[in-house]
Amino acid sequence: MSLSYSLLACTIALISSRNRGLPGPRALPLIGNIHQLPTEYLERTLAQWTEHMSFNQVSFLAGDPIFATFFRTPTLIINTHRVAREFRPRTVLMSEIMQWYTTVLLPYDSEPRRKQRRWIQREFGDKDAIQLHEPIRRRETYRLLLSLMREPKDFIAHVKRFVASILTEITYGHVITSLDDSWFLLMDKAVQGTSESGSAAAVLVDFFPMLKFIPVWMPGAGFKRHALKVKQDVQHATHMTYYAVKEAVAAGTAKPSFVATLITDAQQNGTLIQDERDIMAAAGTIYAAGMDTTRIVLITFILAMVIHPDVLRKAQDEVDRVVGTDRLPALEDRDTLPYIECIPHCLTEDDDYHGHTIPKGSTVLTNIWAMTHDEEVYPDASAFRPERFLGMDAEAMDSTDPRAAVFGFGRRSCPGKYYADANIFMAIASIVATLNISKTRNDKGEEITPSTQFGSGQTRHPPEFTCTIAPRSQQMMDLVPELLGNLME
């Protein structure tokens, strides 16, 4: 996400009495700083605010946290890796109206959250555990490559099926072979409905929680009508998938999966009744968190290769030199493919930060866009230069590796980050090894350069674009189906 945030309600008394002297733009009575927010690309405005050296007569270092108020909600805006790691963070729209009962939205100290995170961490959070899913990852990667070779114009659909199939099989034991699959349609409807809830009113309900009580028939309540529809879709998707696996477990026909294991364990422990809701939620978290983000990364990678053919050539040279042409890259090759490795690349109590009191109930906005465009950390940040990330370690303290930010911070970081990272690496390395990607041409034979203007929103999607995708050689055209056939035997 380019702008991830957790939003909490607060009283006017807290605003007036607790945040005086904090650096930030001057606020107007009642509305605070809401009038200064743009309708699009919010992250850029928040980043620009930190370029000023003084707000409210308080000097501070550029890039340090700044404070704003949006209606009655005090908001701490974080634009740097360093500060984000020092804070720990209520989303009204998703958790209270849509009722996404997921690991990432539950209160930090709640038992359901700890239980769900423990399950996900056990299955996906260990670097060794991801090896258990390697056969599925390889099979789906080869299917993706074969689809891209045979129907290159439908590359977006192929990427979407690739991600969905890995997620549903490992989570539920269900294999998706096409985007017409009933499971995919059901779950994707819930995820897409959630991501489309980006109207101004929908955003405001997180800043001004009382809006959730307005009647659905009132003008301006379209966000609530939409959210209630998404709530139905979320409940339908999480219940249908769970009960399908539960029935298969009872019949002895369930395929190995995250949900089947949890159901079996709970039955043996006599805790299934109290664990059912959490099992549904943990499974829904895996799909919802992984689907859109992984797909966007892979589509963005293809776009980057169209715009920067020199980067693709360097990556292909590295694969040819390290892996050769008789096989495809594997996870164990990762340490020897450093250039490819570089390509993808709110508060619950009062807090104090360097002498400034941050009131309980404050919203915390972690502006990941600003972090990854910090010119002091990444000179000429908008330039696509993968080699700038050589030698970076996402696990190191105070790391400037972008992966240290995109998976979240501290104890709120994504428990499935190694799993998602492995899927992305395998797909990208294999595409580099087998395919050429280039600009397409119009009727006059002129190259069409795609736009790189990403959409605005909480999750920024790449623009629609066309490109030419073709096998690098006849050898690769023969190798991919052979490898896939071997896995299917």
C-alpha positions as CSV (number, residue, x, y, z in Angstrom):
1,M,0.0,0.0,0.0
2,S,1.2,3.4,-0.8
3,L,-0.7,4.9,2.2
4,S,-1.6,2.5,5.1
5,Y,-3.4,3.9,8.1
6,S,-5.3,3.0,11.3
7,L,-8.0,5.5,12.3
8,L,-9.2,6.1,15.9
9,A,-11.9,8.5,17.3
10,C,-11.0,11.3,19.8
11,T,-12.8,14.1,21.6
12,I,-12.3,17.9,21.0
13,A,-11.1,18.2,24.6
14,L,-8.2,15.9,23.8
15,I,-7.3,17.9,20.6
16,S,-7.4,21.3,22.4
17,S,-5.6,20.2,25.5
18,R,-3.1,17.6,24.5
19,N,-1.6,18.5,21.1
20,R,-0.6,22.1,21.6
21,G,2.9,22.8,20.3
22,L,3.1,19.7,18.1
23,P,4.5,20.4,14.6
24,G,1.9,20.5,11.9
25,P,-0.2,22.8,9.6
26,R,-2.4,25.3,11.2
27,A,-6.0,24.0,11.7
28,L,-9.4,25.8,11.4
29,P,-12.0,25.5,14.2
30,L,-14.2,22.4,14.0
31,I,-12.9,21.1,10.6
32,G,-9.2,21.1,11.5
33,N,-7.1,20.5,8.4
34,I,-9.6,18.6,6.3
35,H,-9.9,21.5,3.9
36,Q,-6.2,21.1,3.0
37,L,-6.5,17.6,1.7
38,P,-6.7,16.9,-2.0
39,T,-9.2,14.6,-3.6
40,E,-6.4,12.5,-5.2
41,Y,-2.9,11.5,-4.3
42,L,-3.2,12.3,-0.6
43,E,0.2,10.8,0.1
44,R,2.0,13.5,-1.9
45,T,0.4,16.3,0.0
46,L,1.3,14.7,3.3
47,A,4.9,14.3,2.2
48,Q,5.1,17.9,1.1
49,W,4.0,19.1,4.5
50,T,7.2,17.7,6.0
51,E,9.3,19.8,3.6
52,H,8.6,22.9,5.8
53,M,11.0,23.3,8.6
54,S,8.5,24.9,11.1
55,F,4.8,24.7,11.9
56,N,3.1,26.3,14.8
57,Q,6.3,28.1,15.7
58,V,7.9,24.7,16.5
59,S,11.1,23.8,14.6
60,F,11.7,20.1,13.7
61,L,13.7,18.0,11.3
62,A,12.3,17.5,7.9
63,G,10.7,14.1,7.7
64,D,9.9,14.0,11.4
65,P,6.2,13.2,12.3
66,I,3.8,16.0,11.9
67,F,0.4,16.5,13.5
68,A,-2.9,17.5,11.9
69,T,-6.6,17.3,12.9
70,F,-9.4,16.1,10.6
71,F,-12.7,17.2,12.2
72,R,-12.4,15.8,15.7
73,T,-9.6,13.3,15.1
74,P,-6.0,14.2,15.9
75,T,-3.8,12.6,13.4
76,L,-0.1,11.8,13.5
77,I,1.5,11.6,10.0
78,I,4.6,9.5,9.6
79,N,6.7,9.8,6.5
80,T,9.9,8.0,7.4
81,H,11.0,4.4,8.2
82,R,12.7,5.4,11.4
83,V,9.6,7.0,13.0
84,A,7.2,4.3,11.8
85,R,9.1,1.7,13.8
86,E,8.8,3.7,17.0
87,F,5.0,3.7,17.0
88,R,2.4,1.0,17.4
89,P,-1.1,1.6,16.3
90,R,-9.9,1.5,14.9
91,T,-10.9,1.4,11.2
92,V,-14.6,2.2,11.2
93,L,-15.5,1.5,7.6
94,M,-13.8,-1.9,7.3
95,S,-14.1,-3.3,10.7
96,E,-17.3,-1.8,12.1
97,I,-19.5,-1.5,9.0
98,M,-18.2,-4.0,6.6
99,Q,-17.2,-6.2,9.5
100,W,-14.0,-7.5,8.2
101,Y,-13.1,-9.5,11.4
102,T,-9.5,-10.0,10.4
103,T,-6.1,-10.3,12.0
104,V,-4.9,-6.9,10.8
105,L,-8.0,-5.0,12.1
106,L,-8.6,-6.6,15.5
107,P,-7.4,-4.8,18.7
108,Y,-3.7,-5.5,19.2
109,D,-4.0,-7.1,22.6
110,S,-7.2,-9.1,21.9
111,E,-7.0,-12.9,22.2
112,P,-8.7,-13.5,18.8
113,R,-5.9,-11.5,17.1
114,R,-3.1,-13.3,18.9
115,K,-4.7,-16.6,18.0
116,Q,-5.2,-15.8,14.3
117,R,-1.7,-14.3,14.0
118,R,-0.2,-17.4,15.7
119,W,-1.9,-19.7,13.2
120,I,-0.8,-17.6,10.2
121,Q,2.7,-17.3,11.5
122,R,3.0,-21.0,12.0
123,E,1.9,-21.7,8.4
124,F,3.5,-18.8,6.5
125,G,5.7,-16.8,8.7
126,D,8.8,-19.0,8.8
127,K,11.3,-19.0,5.9
128,D,11.5,-22.8,6.2
129,A,7.7,-23.3,6.3
130,I,7.3,-21.8,2.8
131,Q,9.3,-24.7,1.4
132,L,6.3,-26.9,2.2
133,H,4.3,-25.1,-0.5
134,E,7.1,-25.2,-3.1
135,P,5.4,-27.8,-5.4
136,I,2.2,-25.7,-5.6
137,R,4.3,-22.5,-6.2
138,R,6.3,-24.1,-9.0
139,R,3.2,-25.7,-10.7
140,E,1.3,-22.4,-10.7
141,T,4.4,-20.5,-11.9
142,Y,4.8,-22.8,-14.9
143,R,1.1,-22.5,-15.6
144,L,1.5,-18.7,-15.6
145,L,4.4,-18.9,-18.0
146,L,2.6,-21.2,-20.4
147,S,-0.5,-18.9,-20.4
148,L,1.7,-15.9,-21.1
149,M,3.3,-17.7,-24.0
150,R,0.0,-18.9,-25.5
151,E,-2.2,-15.9,-24.8
152,P,0.1,-12.9,-24.1
153,K,-2.6,-10.2,-24.6
154,D,-4.5,-11.6,-21.5
155,F,-1.5,-11.1,-19.2
156,I,-3.5,-9.3,-16.5
157,A,-6.0,-12.1,-16.3
158,H,-3.2,-14.7,-16.2
159,V,-1.5,-12.9,-13.3
160,K,-4.7,-12.7,-11.4
161,R,-5.4,-16.4,-11.8
162,F,-1.9,-17.2,-10.7
163,V,-2.2,-15.3,-7.5
164,A,-5.7,-16.5,-6.7
165,S,-4.9,-20.2,-7.4
166,I,-1.9,-20.2,-5.0
167,L,-3.8,-18.5,-2.3
168,T,-7.0,-20.6,-2.5
169,E,-5.2,-24.0,-2.7
170,I,-2.9,-23.4,0.2
171,T,-5.6,-21.8,2.3
172,Y,-8.6,-24.0,1.4
173,G,-7.3,-26.8,-0.7
174,H,-9.2,-25.5,-3.7
175,V,-7.5,-25.3,-7.1
176,I,-8.6,-22.4,-9.4
177,T,-8.1,-23.2,-13.1
178,S,-9.9,-20.1,-14.5
179,L,-11.4,-16.8,-13.5
180,D,-14.9,-18.3,-13.9
181,D,-14.3,-20.4,-10.9
182,S,-17.2,-19.9,-8.4
183,W,-14.8,-19.7,-5.4
184,F,-12.7,-17.0,-7.1
185,L,-15.8,-14.9,-8.1
186,L,-17.2,-15.0,-4.6
187,M,-14.0,-14.1,-2.8
188,D,-12.9,-11.5,-5.3
189,K,-16.2,-9.8,-5.1
190,A,-15.7,-9.1,-1.4
191,V,-12.1,-8.0,-1.9
192,Q,-12.8,-5.7,-4.8
193,G,-15.9,-4.3,-3.1
194,T,-13.7,-3.3,-0.2
195,S,-11.0,-1.7,-2.3
196,E,-13.6,0.3,-4.2
197,S,-14.8,2.0,-1.1
198,G,-12.8,5.1,-1.6
199,S,-15.3,7.9,-1.8
200,A,-14.8,11.0,0.2
201,A,-17.6,10.1,2.6
202,A,-16.2,6.6,3.1
203,V,-12.8,8.2,4.1
204,L,-14.5,10.6,6.4
205,V,-16.3,8.0,8.4
206,D,-12.9,6.8,9.6
207,F,-12.0,10.3,10.7
208,F,-15.5,11.1,12.0
209,P,-16.9,7.8,13.3
210,M,-20.3,9.2,14.2
211,L,-21.1,9.1,10.4
212,K,-21.6,5.4,10.7
213,F,-24.9,6.0,12.4
214,I,-26.5,8.0,9.6
215,P,-29.5,6.3,8.0
216,V,-28.8,4.6,4.7
217,W,-31.6,6.6,3.0
218,M,-30.0,10.0,3.7
219,P,-28.2,11.9,0.9
220,G,-24.5,11.2,1.1
221,A,-25.0,7.8,2.7
222,G,-24.0,6.0,-0.5
223,F,-20.8,4.9,1.2
224,K,-22.8,3.1,3.9
225,R,-25.1,1.4,1.5
226,H,-22.1,0.1,-0.4
227,A,-20.3,-0.9,2.8
228,L,-23.4,-2.9,4.0
229,K,-23.5,-4.7,0.6
230,V,-19.8,-5.5,1.0
231,K,-20.5,-6.8,4.5
232,Q,-22.9,-9.4,3.0
233,D,-20.3,-10.4,0.4
234,V,-17.6,-10.8,3.0
235,Q,-19.8,-12.9,5.2
236,H,-20.9,-15.0,2.2
237,A,-17.4,-15.6,1.0
238,T,-15.8,-16.5,4.4
239,H,-18.7,-18.7,5.4
240,M,-19.1,-20.6,2.1
241,T,-15.4,-21.4,1.8
242,Y,-15.0,-22.5,5.5
243,Y,-18.1,-24.8,5.5
244,A,-17.1,-26.4,2.2
245,V,-13.7,-27.4,3.8
246,K,-15.5,-28.4,7.0
247,E,-17.8,-30.8,5.1
248,A,-14.8,-32.2,3.2
249,V,-13.0,-32.8,6.5
250,A,-16.0,-34.7,7.8
251,A,-16.3,-36.7,4.6
252,G,-12.6,-37.5,4.7
253,T,-12.0,-35.9,1.3
254,A,-10.4,-32.7,2.3
255,K,-7.1,-31.8,0.6
256,P,-4.3,-30.6,2.8
257,S,-4.8,-26.9,3.5
258,F,-4.5,-24.2,6.2
259,V,-8.2,-24.4,7.0
260,A,-8.4,-28.2,7.0
261,T,-5.5,-28.4,9.5
262,L,-7.1,-25.8,11.8
263,I,-10.5,-27.6,11.7
264,T,-8.9,-31.0,12.4
265,D,-6.8,-29.6,15.3
266,A,-9.8,-27.8,16.8
267,Q,-11.9,-31.0,16.6
268,Q,-9.3,-33.0,18.3
269,N,-9.0,-30.3,21.1
270,G,-12.7,-29.9,21.4
271,T,-12.5,-26.2,20.6
272,L,-14.1,-26.0,17.1
273,I,-17.2,-24.2,18.2
274,Q,-15.3,-21.3,19.8
275,D,-12.6,-21.3,17.1
276,E,-14.8,-21.3,14.0
277,R,-15.1,-17.5,13.6
278,D,-11.4,-17.1,14.0
279,I,-10.6,-19.8,11.5
280,M,-12.8,-18.1,9.0
281,A,-11.2,-14.7,9.7
282,A,-7.6,-16.0,9.5
283,A,-8.3,-17.6,6.2
284,G,-10.0,-14.5,4.9
285,T,-7.0,-12.4,6.0
286,I,-4.7,-14.6,3.9
287,Y,-6.7,-14.1,0.8
288,A,-7.7,-10.5,1.2
289,A,-4.1,-9.4,2.2
290,G,-2.4,-11.4,-0.6
291,M,-4.6,-11.1,-3.6
292,D,-4.6,-7.4,-4.6
293,T,-1.1,-6.6,-3.4
294,T,0.7,-9.5,-5.1
295,R,-1.2,-9.0,-8.3
296,I,-0.3,-5.3,-8.4
297,V,3.4,-6.0,-7.8
298,L,3.5,-8.4,-10.7
299,I,1.6,-6.2,-13.1
300,T,3.8,-3.3,-12.1
301,F,6.9,-5.5,-12.8
302,I,5.6,-6.1,-16.4
303,L,5.0,-2.4,-16.9
304,A,8.5,-1.6,-15.6
305,M,10.0,-4.1,-18.0
306,V,8.1,-2.5,-20.9
307,I,9.4,1.0,-20.0
308,H,13.0,-0.2,-19.1
309,P,14.2,-2.9,-21.5
310,D,17.7,-2.4,-20.4
311,V,16.8,-3.6,-16.9
312,L,15.1,-6.7,-18.4
313,R,18.3,-7.4,-20.4
314,K,20.5,-7.2,-17.3
315,A,18.1,-9.5,-15.4
316,Q,18.1,-12.0,-18.3
317,D,21.9,-12.0,-18.5
318,E,22.1,-12.7,-14.7
319,V,19.6,-15.6,-15.0
320,D,21.4,-17.1,-18.0
321,R,24.8,-16.8,-16.2
322,V,23.6,-18.3,-12.9
323,V,20.8,-20.7,-13.8
324,G,21.6,-21.5,-17.4
325,T,18.9,-22.4,-20.0
326,D,18.3,-26.1,-19.1
327,R,16.1,-25.3,-16.1
328,L,14.2,-22.5,-14.5
329,P,15.0,-20.4,-11.4
330,A,14.2,-21.9,-8.0
331,L,14.0,-20.4,-4.5
332,E,17.4,-21.8,-3.7
333,D,18.9,-19.6,-6.5
334,R,17.7,-16.5,-4.8
335,D,21.0,-15.6,-3.1
336,T,22.9,-15.8,-6.4
337,L,20.5,-13.6,-8.3
338,P,21.0,-10.2,-6.5
339,Y,19.9,-8.0,-9.5
340,I,16.6,-9.8,-9.9
341,E,16.2,-9.6,-6.1
342,C,16.3,-5.8,-6.4
343,I,13.6,-5.5,-9.1
344,P,10.5,-6.0,-7.0
345,H,11.5,-4.3,-4.6
346,C,-3.2,4.2,15.6
347,L,-2.3,4.7,19.2
348,T,-4.0,2.8,22.1
349,E,-2.6,5.0,24.9
350,D,-1.0,8.3,25.4
351,D,2.6,8.3,23.9
352,D,5.5,10.6,23.9
353,Y,7.8,11.2,21.0
354,H,10.9,13.4,21.5
355,G,9.2,15.6,24.1
356,H,5.8,15.9,22.2
357,T,2.8,14.3,23.8
358,I,0.7,12.3,21.3
359,P,-2.9,12.0,22.7
360,K,-4.6,8.7,23.2
361,G,-7.0,8.0,20.4
362,S,-4.8,9.6,17.7
363,T,-4.9,8.4,14.2
364,V,-1.5,7.2,12.8
365,L,-1.0,7.5,9.1
366,T,2.2,5.8,7.8
367,N,2.9,7.3,4.4
368,I,4.8,4.5,2.7
369,W,4.8,6.5,-0.6
370,A,6.8,9.3,1.2
371,M,9.2,6.7,2.7
372,T,10.0,5.2,-0.6
373,H,10.4,8.6,-2.3
374,D,12.8,10.1,0.3
375,E,15.5,11.8,-1.7
376,E,17.9,11.6,1.2
377,V,17.6,7.8,1.3
378,Y,17.0,7.2,-2.5
379,P,18.5,10.0,-4.6
380,D,16.5,10.6,-7.8
381,A,13.8,8.4,-6.1
382,S,11.5,8.3,-9.1
383,A,14.1,6.8,-11.4
384,F,13.9,3.0,-11.9
385,R,17.3,1.8,-10.9
386,P,17.1,-1.7,-9.3
387,E,20.9,-1.7,-8.6
388,R,20.4,1.0,-5.9
389,F,19.0,-1.8,-3.6
390,L,22.0,-4.1,-3.9
391,G,23.3,-5.1,-0.5
392,M,20.3,-4.0,1.4
393,D,18.8,-6.2,4.1
394,A,15.1,-5.9,4.9
395,E,15.7,-7.6,8.3
396,A,18.4,-5.2,9.5
397,M,17.7,-2.6,12.1
398,D,17.0,0.8,10.5
399,S,17.0,-0.9,7.1
400,T,16.3,1.3,4.0
401,D,15.3,-1.7,2.0
402,P,11.7,-0.9,0.8
403,R,10.5,-4.3,2.0
404,A,11.1,-3.1,5.5
405,A,8.2,-0.7,5.0
406,V,5.8,-2.4,2.6
407,F,5.0,-5.3,4.9
408,G,4.2,-3.1,7.9
409,F,6.1,-2.3,11.0
410,G,7.1,-4.0,14.2
411,R,4.6,-6.4,15.8
412,R,2.0,-5.3,13.3
413,S,4.1,-6.4,10.3
414,C,2.6,-8.9,7.9
415,P,3.0,-12.5,9.3
416,G,2.9,-13.9,5.7
417,K,5.6,-11.6,4.2
418,Y,8.1,-14.4,3.5
419,Y,5.4,-16.4,1.7
420,A,4.3,-13.5,-0.4
421,D,7.8,-12.5,-1.1
422,A,8.7,-16.0,-2.3
423,N,5.7,-16.1,-4.7
424,I,6.7,-12.8,-6.2
425,F,10.4,-13.8,-6.6
426,M,9.5,-17.1,-8.3
427,A,7.1,-15.4,-10.7
428,I,9.5,-12.6,-11.6
429,A,12.6,-14.7,-11.9
430,S,10.8,-17.3,-14.1
431,I,9.2,-14.6,-16.4
432,V,12.7,-13.0,-16.8
433,A,14.2,-16.4,-17.7
434,T,11.6,-17.4,-20.3
435,L,10.0,-14.3,-21.8
436,N,10.8,-11.1,-23.7
437,I,8.6,-8.1,-22.8
438,S,8.5,-5.0,-24.9
439,K,6.3,-2.2,-26.2
440,T,3.6,-3.0,-28.6
441,R,3.1,-1.1,-31.8
442,N,0.1,0.8,-33.4
443,D,-1.2,0.4,-36.9
444,K,1.5,2.7,-38.2
445,G,4.3,0.6,-36.7
446,E,5.0,3.1,-34.0
447,E,5.9,2.0,-30.5
448,I,3.3,2.7,-27.8
449,T,4.8,3.9,-24.5
450,P,2.5,3.1,-21.6
451,S,1.6,5.6,-19.0
452,T,3.2,5.2,-15.6
453,Q,0.6,7.4,-13.8
454,F,-0.8,5.1,-11.1
455,G,-4.3,5.5,-9.8
456,S,-5.0,7.3,-6.6
457,G,-6.2,5.6,-3.5
458,Q,-5.3,3.5,-0.5
459,T,-4.0,0.8,-2.8
460,R,-2.6,2.4,-6.0
461,H,-3.2,0.3,-9.1
462,P,-1.0,0.6,-12.3
463,P,-2.8,2.1,-15.3
464,E,-4.2,-0.2,-18.0
465,F,-1.6,-0.8,-20.7
466,T,-0.7,-3.1,-23.6
467,C,2.6,-4.8,-24.3
468,T,4.2,-7.5,-26.4
469,I,5.1,-10.8,-24.6
470,A,6.9,-13.6,-26.4
471,P,9.0,-16.6,-25.5
472,R,12.8,-16.0,-25.5
473,S,13.4,-19.1,-27.5
474,Q,12.0,-22.4,-28.8
475,Q,13.9,-24.1,-26.1
476,M,11.9,-22.2,-23.4
477,M,8.7,-23.0,-25.3
478,D,9.5,-26.7,-25.0
479,L,10.9,-26.5,-21.4
480,V,8.0,-24.9,-19.6
481,P,5.3,-27.5,-20.6
482,E,7.8,-30.3,-19.9
483,L,8.4,-29.0,-16.4
484,L,4.7,-28.6,-15.8
485,G,4.0,-32.1,-17.1
486,N,6.6,-33.5,-14.7
487,L,4.9,-31.8,-11.7
488,M,1.5,-33.1,-12.8
489,E,2.6,-36.7,-12.9
